[in-house]
């Protein structure tokens, strides 16, 4: 004997729609407002830095930044 198709009642249909909307809104809000994250602290306004004097390399606008880089690789040997 075949089981008869019994559609959901209107109350259950409304419950399913409400739960789906709540789930979707929770997911969207958790993506927009990351849970557990605090708002960023206010940024302090730095005073204007002076331009570098002759021979000065740090603590001024236009100072030197040290960069560590690998030496250039050698060319691969040519095939005979």
DALIN-V504263 format. One line per field, one symbol per residue. ss: DSSP state (a for helix, b for strand, c for the rest). phi: phi as a letter, one per 30 degrees, with the letter a starting at -180 (. if undefined). psi: psi as a letter, one per 30 degrees, with the letter a starting at -180 (. if undefined). Layout:
BEGIN
ss->???
phi->???
psi->???
END
This chain:
BEGIN
ss->cccccccccaaaaaaaaaaaaaaaaaaaaaaaccccccccccccccccccbcccccccccbccccccccccccccccccc
phi->.ddddbddddddddddddddddddddddddddcddicddddddddddddddddejdbbhadjdccdbcbddddddddddd
psi->kkkkkjllleeeeeeeeeeeeeeeeeeeefeejkkfklkklkkkjklkkllklkfkflhlkglkkkkklklkllklkkk.
END
